[in-house]
Amino acid sequence: MSPWNRLFLFESLWLENPDFLSKLEVWWKYIRVICRKSMKIFQLKLKELKGKINEWNISNFGNIHKEK
């Protein structure tokens, strides 16, 4: 299963990284979506954010699920 299709799980480990919250804010702010419906915009932004968080997670912590 691709990492993009599985359920998104928040890892409390991310909050221990001092850069996480600032990166989260920047990612959310600069995700651009073209759509007129506000809920669809929200949904698409969350989907894009999930991808960015997954990439950041792998580059900073490796595959933590493999180690579990």
N, C-alpha and C positions, 0 to 999 in steps of 0.2 A: 504494500500500500504506500502510495506516495505521501510525503509529509504534508502536502497541501490538502489532501482529502480526509485526513484523520481529524478526530475531535481535538479542539484546541483546549489545552490544559495550562492554566497559569501555574508557574513554578515560583514558590516563595523565595527560592534561591536568587532570582532576578533582582529582588529588592535589596539584596546585600551588595550588589554592584552599584557603586556611586554614580555611574553614568546612565543607568537604565531609565530613570524617570525623566531626565532631560532629553534623552534620545526619543522616548515615547512621545513627549510633547512636540518635538520637532517633526517626527514622522507624521503624527496626526495633523499637524498644522499644514504640512506641505503635500499631503496626499490630495491630488486633484481628480475629481470625478465629474463627468458631464452627464447630468440628469436633472430633471425638473422636480421629481418627487423626493421629498425630504427623507422618507424612510428608506428608499432605494439608495440614496446618497450615503446614508448611515451604514447600510448593509455593505455597500461596495467599499467604503472606507475601512470598515472592520476587516473585511477580507484582505485588503491590501496591507493593513497593519499586521495581521496575522503572519503574512509572508515575511515582512520585515523583521518581526520579532523572532520568527523561526531562524532566519538567516543570522541574526545577531546572536542568538542562543548558540547555534552551532559554532560560529566563529569564536565565541568567548568561552564556552564551556564544553565544547565537543558534543558528542551524542550521549547525553546524560541517561537516556532510556536504555542504551546498550549496557551502561555500567550498572544500572539497577538490576 
